[in-house]
Amino acid sequence: MDQQQQPHILLLPFPALGHIKPLLSLAELLCHAGLHVTFINTDHNHRCLSHLQPLSTHFPTLHFDSISDGLPADHPRTIQLMRELVFSVKAVMKPRFRDLLAELTTNSDRPVTCVIADGIMSFAIDIAKELGVRVMTFWAFSPCCLLFFLCLPKLNEDGQLPVGGEDDMDQMVRGMPGMEGLLRRRDLPDICRHPSDDTFFQFFKEVKVMTRTSALILNTFDQLEAATLSHIAPHFSRIYTIGPLTALLTSRIEHNISRSLSSFNDLCEADRSCMTWWIHNL
């Protein structure tokens, strides 16, 4: 295939490790298939992922770029401060992503032909459609979790949210297909304890935007979650179940190389001192 005619895929994960790693595995698989891929990190995460060169060396068509998440360099970006990251992503990353995508589609020798956006980065979906770029969405969590977020607006309309306070937390949640009699209020994620006009709640409510994409990519396989997938399917024009990505990557790439490359995908250096404690206490 002529290099100028190759598809150019742009991948945008939410800036957290549990989102970056599976999308980076997908990027490696796409490059292994001969496609050109640009992977977008935040400036902060790009600096933390300090061993990206071996990936680019092994996959010559894999390139990295970054944009600011709007937070100070010394911000810890921990799960306890997730609200601050969510707010900054929505306010700051959106216009900067638009500028970057516009540049890569109009002033590039190989224009972006498709965006694969993390499911909770809904602004990227709107921007890609605005610029006339095909867009797919990738969901990093389980299909059951996605089904919940798709039902979130209806649960709110039915007065079942927010939960907490004097509520009976063992009361069953109604209106979740396939989860009748199983899902209790106490099982709902933390965002369900926030009022519906809360910005944090609204950010996740926008997951519904995913349904406007041309396809949904899931890190699972049909036999594992067939019942849940049957409830999700009517919301999307096409669903690709390509998981588990780690097994797929290992099957396509030599095992030792795959393991070596996966070690470069951490944002923080692993603290292995716990293993010493565990071994000594066997």
Sine and cosine of phi, psi and omega as CSV:
sin_phi,cos_phi,sin_psi,cos_psi,sin_omega,cos_omega
0.00,0.00,0.72,-0.70,0.06,-1.00
-0.89,0.45,0.73,-0.69,-0.10,-0.99
-0.86,0.51,-0.57,0.82,-0.03,-1.00
-0.92,0.39,-0.37,0.93,-0.04,-1.00
-0.99,-0.12,-0.06,1.00,-0.01,-1.00
-0.91,0.42,0.62,-0.79,0.14,-0.99
-0.88,0.48,0.56,-0.83,0.05,-1.00
-0.87,-0.50,0.93,-0.37,-0.08,-1.00
-0.98,-0.21,0.77,-0.64,0.08,-1.00
-0.95,-0.30,0.81,-0.59,-0.01,-1.00
-0.93,-0.36,0.74,-0.67,0.00,-1.00
-0.78,-0.63,0.96,-0.26,0.07,-1.00
-1.00,0.01,0.39,-0.92,0.26,-0.97
-0.90,0.43,0.62,-0.79,-0.14,-0.99
-0.97,0.23,0.88,0.47,0.09,-1.00
-0.62,-0.78,0.50,-0.87,-0.17,-0.99
-0.86,0.51,-0.63,0.78,-0.02,-1.00
-0.92,0.40,-0.24,0.97,0.07,-1.00
-0.99,-0.17,-0.60,0.80,-0.04,-1.00
-0.92,0.38,-0.72,0.69,-0.14,-0.99
-0.89,0.46,-0.75,0.66,0.00,-1.00
-0.92,0.40,-0.59,0.81,0.03,-1.00
-0.94,0.35,-0.52,0.85,0.07,-1.00
-0.94,0.35,-0.58,0.82,0.10,-0.99
-0.89,0.46,-0.67,0.74,0.05,-1.00
-0.89,0.46,-0.65,0.76,0.03,-1.00
-0.87,0.49,-0.67,0.74,0.01,-1.00
-0.90,0.44,-0.65,0.76,0.02,-1.00
-0.91,0.42,-0.65,0.76,0.03,-1.00
-0.90,0.43,-0.65,0.76,0.03,-1.00
-0.93,0.38,-0.62,0.78,0.04,-1.00
-0.87,0.49,-0.50,0.87,0.04,-1.00
-0.99,0.13,-0.01,1.00,0.08,-1.00
0.99,-0.13,0.17,0.99,-0.02,-1.00
-1.00,-0.03,0.41,-0.91,0.05,-1.00
-1.00,-0.01,0.78,-0.62,-0.10,-0.99
-0.77,-0.64,0.72,-0.69,0.19,-0.98
-0.92,-0.40,0.83,-0.56,-0.04,-1.00
-0.95,-0.31,0.84,-0.54,-0.08,-1.00
-0.98,-0.19,0.86,-0.51,0.15,-0.99
-0.94,-0.34,0.19,-0.98,0.24,-0.97
-0.97,0.24,0.36,-0.93,0.03,-1.00
-0.83,0.56,-0.67,0.74,-0.03,-1.00
-0.88,0.47,-0.76,0.65,-0.03,-1.00
-0.93,0.36,-0.52,0.85,0.04,-1.00
-0.88,0.47,-0.63,0.77,0.05,-1.00
-0.93,0.36,-0.59,0.81,-0.03,-1.00
-0.95,0.31,-0.57,0.82,0.06,-1.00
-0.99,0.16,0.97,0.25,-0.21,-0.98
-0.99,0.14,-0.10,1.00,-0.05,-1.00
-0.91,-0.41,0.68,0.73,-0.03,-1.00
-0.98,0.21,-0.36,0.93,-0.05,-1.00
-0.86,0.50,-0.67,0.74,0.04,-1.00
-0.87,0.50,-0.56,0.83,0.05,-1.00
-0.91,0.41,-0.72,0.70,0.00,-1.00
-0.92,0.40,-0.52,0.85,0.03,-1.00
-0.93,0.36,-0.69,0.73,-0.02,-1.00
-0.96,0.28,-0.54,0.84,0.01,-1.00
-0.88,-0.48,1.00,0.02,-0.09,-1.00
-0.87,0.49,-0.37,0.93,-0.01,-1.00
-1.00,-0.06,0.15,0.99,0.04,-1.00
-0.98,-0.17,0.85,-0.53,0.00,-1.00
-0.80,-0.60,0.48,-0.88,-0.04,-1.00
-0.89,-0.46,0.60,-0.80,0.10,-0.99
-0.63,-0.77,0.21,-0.98,-0.04,-1.00
-0.52,-0.86,0.43,-0.90,0.11,-0.99
-0.69,-0.72,0.37,-0.93,-0.05,-1.00
-0.96,0.29,0.59,-0.81,0.13,-0.99
-1.00,-0.02,-0.01,1.00,0.08,-1.00
1.00,0.06,-0.10,1.00,-0.01,-1.00
-1.00,-0.07,0.45,-0.90,0.03,-1.00
-0.88,0.48,0.43,-0.90,-0.04,-1.00
-0.86,0.50,-0.53,0.85,-0.05,-1.00
-1.00,-0.02,0.12,0.99,0.04,-1.00
-0.93,0.37,0.74,-0.67,-0.10,-1.00
-0.94,0.33,-0.39,0.92,0.03,-1.00
0.80,0.60,0.69,0.73,0.01,-1.00
-1.00,0.00,0.21,-0.98,-0.01,-1.00
-0.88,0.47,-0.49,0.87,0.01,-1.00
-0.92,0.38,-0.38,0.92,-0.01,-1.00
-0.93,-0.37,0.46,0.89,-0.06,-1.00
-0.88,0.48,-0.55,0.83,0.00,-1.00
-0.85,0.53,-0.68,0.74,-0.02,-1.00
-0.90,0.44,-0.64,0.77,0.03,-1.00
-0.91,0.40,-0.69,0.72,0.01,-1.00
-0.86,0.50,-0.73,0.68,0.00,-1.00
-0.88,0.48,-0.68,0.73,-0.04,-1.00
-0.93,0.36,-0.63,0.78,0.05,-1.00
-0.85,0.53,-0.71,0.70,-0.06,-1.00
-0.93,0.36,-0.64,0.76,-0.10,-0.99
-0.99,0.10,-0.61,0.79,-0.17,-0.99
-0.98,-0.22,-0.70,0.72,-0.10,-1.00
-0.93,0.36,-0.52,0.85,-0.07,-1.00
-0.84,0.55,-0.83,0.56,-0.01,-1.00
-0.91,0.41,-0.54,0.84,-0.02,-1.00
-0.96,0.29,-0.56,0.83,0.07,-1.00
-0.92,0.38,-0.63,0.77,0.02,-1.00
-0.87,0.49,-0.69,0.72,0.01,-1.00
-0.88,0.47,-0.68,0.73,-0.02,-1.00
-0.91,0.42,-0.72,0.69,-0.02,-1.00
-0.91,0.42,-0.63,0.77,0.04,-1.00
-0.88,0.48,-0.65,0.76,0.03,-1.00
-0.90,0.43,-0.67,0.74,-0.06,-1.00
-0.97,0.23,-0.24,0.97,0.02,-1.00
-0.98,-0.20,-0.33,0.94,-0.06,-1.00
-0.90,-0.43,-0.51,0.86,-0.08,-1.00
-0.88,-0.47,0.60,0.80,-0.04,-1.00
-0.81,-0.59,0.57,-0.82,0.06,-1.00
-0.92,0.40,-0.41,0.91,0.02,-1.00
-0.76,-0.65,1.00,0.05,-0.09,-1.00
-0.88,0.48,0.52,-0.85,0.08,-1.00
-0.90,0.44,0.77,-0.64,-0.01,-1.00
-0.96,-0.29,-0.28,0.96,-0.01,-1.00
-0.40,-0.92,0.66,-0.75,0.11,-0.99
-0.95,-0.31,0.74,-0.68,0.17,-0.98
-0.92,-0.39,0.96,-0.29,-0.11,-0.99
-0.96,-0.27,0.63,-0.78,0.13,-0.99
-0.83,0.56,0.63,-0.77,-0.09,-1.00
-0.86,0.52,-0.46,0.89,0.00,-1.00
-0.99,-0.10,0.11,0.99,0.11,-0.99
-0.98,-0.18,0.88,0.48,-0.15,-0.99
-0.88,0.47,-0.47,0.88,-0.02,-1.00
-0.89,0.46,-0.51,0.86,-0.01,-1.00
-0.92,0.39,-0.54,0.84,0.02,-1.00
-0.92,0.40,-0.72,0.69,0.01,-1.00
-0.89,0.46,-0.66,0.75,-0.04,-1.00
-0.92,0.38,-0.69,0.73,0.01,-1.00
-0.87,0.49,-0.68,0.73,0.00,-1.00
-0.92,0.39,-0.62,0.79,0.03,-1.00
-0.88,0.47,-0.60,0.80,-0.04,-1.00
-1.00,-0.01,0.06,1.00,0.06,-1.00
0.97,0.24,0.43,0.90,0.01,-1.00
-0.97,-0.23,0.73,-0.68,0.04,-1.00
-0.86,0.50,0.62,-0.79,-0.06,-1.00
-0.69,-0.73,0.70,-0.71,0.15,-0.99
-0.88,-0.47,0.22,-0.98,0.01,-1.00
-0.79,-0.62,0.57,-0.82,0.00,-1.00
-0.88,-0.47,0.77,-0.64,0.02,-1.00
-0.96,-0.28,0.87,-0.49,-0.11,-0.99
-0.99,0.17,-0.33,0.94,-0.07,-1.00
-0.99,-0.16,-0.20,-0.98,-0.03,-1.00
-0.97,0.25,0.41,-0.91,0.10,-1.00
-0.85,0.53,-0.55,0.84,0.03,-1.00
-0.89,0.46,-0.64,0.77,0.04,-1.00
-0.90,0.43,-0.67,0.74,0.04,-1.00
-0.88,0.47,-0.68,0.74,0.01,-1.00
-0.86,0.51,-0.64,0.77,0.05,-1.00
-0.87,0.49,-0.73,0.68,-0.03,-1.00
-0.91,0.41,-0.54,0.84,0.07,-1.00
-0.92,0.38,-0.48,0.87,0.02,-1.00
-1.00,0.04,-0.12,0.99,-0.10,-0.99
-0.82,0.57,-0.74,0.68,0.01,-1.00
-0.86,0.51,-0.64,0.77,-0.02,-1.00
-0.93,0.37,-0.64,0.77,0.04,-1.00
-0.89,0.46,-0.60,0.80,0.03,-1.00
-0.93,0.36,-0.68,0.73,0.02,-1.00
-0.89,0.46,-0.56,0.83,-0.02,-1.00
-0.98,0.20,-0.01,1.00,0.03,-1.00
0.98,0.20,0.29,0.96,0.01,-1.00
-1.00,0.06,-0.13,0.99,0.00,-1.00
-0.80,-0.60,0.47,-0.88,-0.07,1.00
-0.97,0.24,0.23,-0.97,0.05,-1.00
-0.95,-0.31,0.27,-0.96,0.01,-1.00
0.85,-0.52,-0.22,-0.97,0.00,-1.00
0.89,0.45,-0.84,-0.54,-0.03,-1.00
-1.00,-0.02,0.12,0.99,-0.03,-1.00
-0.90,0.43,0.50,-0.86,0.17,-0.98
-0.98,0.20,0.97,-0.26,-0.12,-0.99
-0.96,0.27,-0.14,0.99,0.08,-1.00
-1.00,-0.06,0.01,1.00,0.04,-1.00
-0.92,0.39,0.66,-0.75,-0.05,-1.00
-0.96,0.29,0.58,-0.81,0.06,-1.00
-1.00,0.10,0.74,-0.67,0.00,-1.00
-0.98,-0.19,0.49,-0.87,0.12,-0.99
1.00,0.00,0.22,0.98,0.07,-1.00
-0.97,-0.25,0.98,-0.20,-0.04,-1.00
-0.82,0.57,0.76,-0.65,0.01,-1.00
0.99,0.11,-0.13,0.99,-0.04,-1.00
-0.90,-0.45,0.20,0.98,-0.01,-1.00
-0.87,0.50,0.78,-0.63,0.02,-1.00
0.98,0.21,0.11,0.99,-0.02,-1.00
-0.88,-0.48,-0.62,0.78,-0.14,-0.99
-1.00,-0.07,0.87,-0.49,0.04,-1.00
-0.99,-0.15,0.28,-0.96,0.03,-1.00
-0.86,0.52,-0.59,0.80,-0.03,-1.00
-0.93,0.37,-0.28,0.96,0.00,-1.00
-0.99,0.12,-0.19,0.98,-0.06,-1.00
-0.96,0.29,0.50,-0.87,0.00,-1.00
-0.92,0.39,0.25,-0.97,-0.11,-0.99
-0.85,0.53,-0.52,0.85,-0.05,-1.00
-0.88,0.48,-0.36,0.93,-0.02,-1.00
-0.96,0.27,-0.06,1.00,0.08,-1.00
-1.00,-0.09,-0.02,1.00,0.02,-1.00
-0.98,-0.18,0.55,-0.84,0.05,-1.00
-0.89,0.45,0.40,-0.92,-0.12,-0.99
-0.92,0.39,-0.33,0.94,0.03,-1.00
-1.00,-0.01,0.04,1.00,0.03,-1.00
-0.94,0.33,0.67,-0.74,-0.05,-1.00
-0.88,0.48,-0.59,0.81,0.01,-1.00
-0.89,0.46,-0.69,0.72,0.03,-1.00
-0.91,0.42,-0.69,0.72,-0.04,-1.00
-0.89,0.45,-0.58,0.82,0.00,-1.00
-0.85,0.52,-0.71,0.70,-0.03,-1.00
-0.98,0.18,-0.44,0.90,0.06,-1.00
-0.89,0.45,-0.47,0.88,-0.04,-1.00
-0.95,0.30,-0.02,1.00,0.09,-1.00
-0.81,0.58,-0.45,0.90,0.01,-1.00
-0.83,0.56,-0.41,0.91,0.02,-1.00
-0.87,0.50,-0.45,0.89,0.00,-1.00
-0.79,0.61,-0.53,0.85,-0.09,-1.00
-0.93,0.37,-0.17,0.98,0.01,-1.00
-1.00,0.00,0.00,1.00,0.00,-1.00
-0.99,0.11,0.18,-0.98,-0.03,-1.00
-0.99,0.17,-0.30,0.96,0.01,-1.00
-0.26,-0.97,0.45,-0.89,0.09,-1.00
-0.92,-0.38,0.74,-0.67,0.05,-1.00
-0.93,-0.36,0.79,-0.62,-0.04,-1.00
-0.85,-0.53,0.63,-0.78,0.03,-1.00
-1.00,0.02,0.91,0.42,0.00,-1.00
-0.40,-0.91,-0.07,-1.00,0.11,-0.99
-0.69,-0.72,0.43,-0.90,-0.20,-0.98
-0.83,0.56,-0.70,0.71,-0.09,-1.00
-0.90,0.43,-0.44,0.90,-0.05,-1.00
-0.97,0.25,-0.64,0.77,-0.13,-0.99
-0.71,-0.70,0.68,0.73,-0.09,-1.00
-0.86,0.52,-0.67,0.74,-0.06,-1.00
-0.89,0.46,-0.73,0.68,0.00,-1.00
-0.91,0.41,-0.65,0.76,0.01,-1.00
-0.88,0.48,-0.54,0.84,0.00,-1.00
-0.92,0.39,-0.48,0.87,0.04,-1.00
-0.99,0.15,-0.45,0.89,0.00,-1.00
-0.99,0.17,-0.58,0.82,-0.15,-0.99
-0.78,0.62,-0.66,0.75,-0.02,-1.00
-0.89,0.45,-0.30,0.95,-0.05,-1.00
-1.00,0.09,-0.27,0.96,-0.13,-0.99
-0.80,-0.60,0.54,-0.84,0.01,-1.00
-0.95,0.30,-0.48,0.88,-0.02,-1.00
-0.40,-0.91,0.64,-0.77,0.04,-1.00
-0.80,-0.60,0.76,-0.65,0.10,-1.00
-0.92,-0.39,0.89,-0.45,0.08,-1.00
-0.99,-0.16,0.94,-0.34,-0.16,-0.99
-0.86,-0.50,0.22,0.98,-0.08,-1.00
-1.00,-0.01,0.08,-1.00,-0.16,0.99
-0.96,0.29,0.72,-0.69,-0.11,-0.99
-0.88,0.48,-0.60,0.80,-0.01,-1.00
-0.89,0.46,-0.67,0.74,0.01,-1.00
-0.93,0.36,-0.63,0.77,0.01,-1.00
-0.90,0.43,-0.67,0.74,0.00,-1.00
-0.90,0.43,-0.68,0.73,0.01,-1.00
-0.90,0.43,-0.59,0.81,0.00,-1.00
-0.95,0.32,-0.41,0.91,-0.03,-1.00
-1.00,-0.05,-0.48,0.87,-0.09,-1.00
-0.87,-0.50,0.57,-0.82,0.00,-1.00
-0.77,0.64,0.71,-0.71,-0.17,-0.99
-0.82,0.57,-0.74,0.68,-0.05,-1.00
-0.90,0.43,-0.61,0.79,0.04,-1.00
-0.92,0.39,-0.68,0.74,-0.01,-1.00
-0.87,0.49,-0.70,0.72,0.01,-1.00
-0.91,0.42,-0.66,0.75,0.00,-1.00
-0.90,0.44,-0.70,0.72,-0.02,-1.00
-0.92,0.39,-0.59,0.81,-0.03,-1.00
-0.90,0.43,-0.41,0.91,-0.01,-1.00
-0.95,0.32,-0.23,0.97,-0.01,-1.00
-1.00,0.00,0.04,1.00,-0.18,-0.98
-0.98,-0.18,0.31,0.95,-0.03,-1.00
-0.99,-0.17,0.60,-0.80,0.02,-1.00
-0.98,0.18,-0.45,0.89,-0.02,-1.00
-0.79,-0.61,0.50,-0.87,0.08,-1.00
-0.93,0.36,0.74,-0.67,-0.07,-1.00
-0.93,0.38,0.70,-0.72,0.10,-0.99
-1.00,-0.04,0.97,-0.26,-0.07,-1.00
-0.99,-0.10,0.16,0.99,-0.01,-1.00
-0.90,0.43,-0.44,0.90,0.01,-1.00
-0.89,0.45,-0.49,0.87,0.01,-1.00
-0.92,0.40,-0.60,0.80,0.05,-1.00
-0.90,0.44,-0.69,0.72,0.03,-1.00
-0.88,0.47,-0.67,0.75,-0.04,-1.00
-0.90,0.43,-0.69,0.72,-0.01,-1.00
-0.90,0.44,-0.66,0.75,-0.04,-1.00
-0.95,0.32,-0.27,0.96,-0.03,-1.00
-0.95,-0.30,0.20,0.98,0.06,-1.00
-0.92,0.38,0.00,0.00,0.00,0.00
